[in-house]
Amino acid sequence: MGAVPGAREELDRLGRALRRQLVDLVDDLAPDSDPSLPPLGEPETVHGHEPLRHRYSVDAFTGKRPAHVSAADTASRAADLLDAAGWEVTTSREDTDGTPHIVVTARHDGCGIEIRTTDHAPTIRFAGRTPAVALHEPQEFRRPRPVRTAETVTPGYVLCYECDGLGWCHGCEGRGRLPDPTRGRINCPACHRSRVCVICRGAAELAVSQLSPYQHGYYPESER
């Protein structure tokens, strides 16, 4: 699976810019916040659809609003700071569990920032996300070659009845996951992401001498 040229570098650039903007907002609007804004860490996978897309996000960092500053003044200050930095800003009012909040949202370079505050609590909630970016080209799945065939099975062994010599899980064919129209991908219910056949554990063959009575039923010739 080839990397999309420059995609990770651009995503990292956007992530750093987003965090710098959030740090500036926290320092100005909630200077007494502790602890400070956490580092970005690694980009998260947004969904399982191909091509996979990734983004950086900062979710639900809560800062302390100065006691002498109202929620309205905080929202107004946040909007002014973001507008001056070149962001497209919108201010709205929302009720969350019966509590009125002032919400400042802003967009720039595909990134989004949301700031929530209310006079009912001395806090400010900061959140931000970069756009979701495909870091790798989509790769067409190719079924793996069988580990064993009728011509290469070990003497005294038989091809595994579950995978018929494939060695990999017959459900996902070694991928560990299956396509899903809603989530993109789901864990394979047969192998639970182990990827190999659950009967032969990847060997693709079974020793005739170790077959259980039940397993002998798959190989009538082995009882002759």
Stockholm file with secondary structure:
# STOCKHOLM 1.0

chainA/1-224         MGAVPGAREELDRLGRALRRQLVDLVDDLAPDSDPSLPPLGEPETVHGHEPLRHRYSVDAFTGKRPAHVSAADTASRAADLLDAAGWEVTTSREDTDGTPHIVVTARHDGCGIEIRTTDHAPTIRFAGRTPAVALHEPQEFRRPRPVRTAETVTPGYVLCYECDGLGWCHGCEGRGRLPDPTRGRINCPACHRSRVCVICRGAAELAVSQLSPYQHGYYPESER
#=GR chainA/1-224 SS CCBCTTHHHHHHHHHHHHHHHHHHHHHHHCTTCSSCCCCCCSCEEEESSSSCEEECEEEEEEEECCTTSCHHHHHHHHHHHHHHTTCEEEEEEEEETTEEEEEEEEEETTEEEEEEEETTEEEEEEEEECCCEECBCCCCCCCCCCSCCTTTCCTTEEECTTTTTCCBCTTTTTSSEEEETTTEEEECTTTTTCCBCTTTTTCSEEEGGGCCHHHHTTCGGGGC
#=GC SS_cons         CCBCTTHHHHHHHHHHHHHHHHHHHHHHHCTTCSSCCCCCCSCEEEESSSSCEEECEEEEEEEECCTTSCHHHHHHHHHHHHHHTTCEEEEEEEEETTEEEEEEEEEETTEEEEEEEETTEEEEEEEEECCCEECBCCCCCCCCCCSCCTTTCCTTEEECTTTTTCCBCTTTTTSSEEEETTTEEEECTTTTTCCBCTTTTTCSEEEGGGCCHHHHTTCGGGGC
//
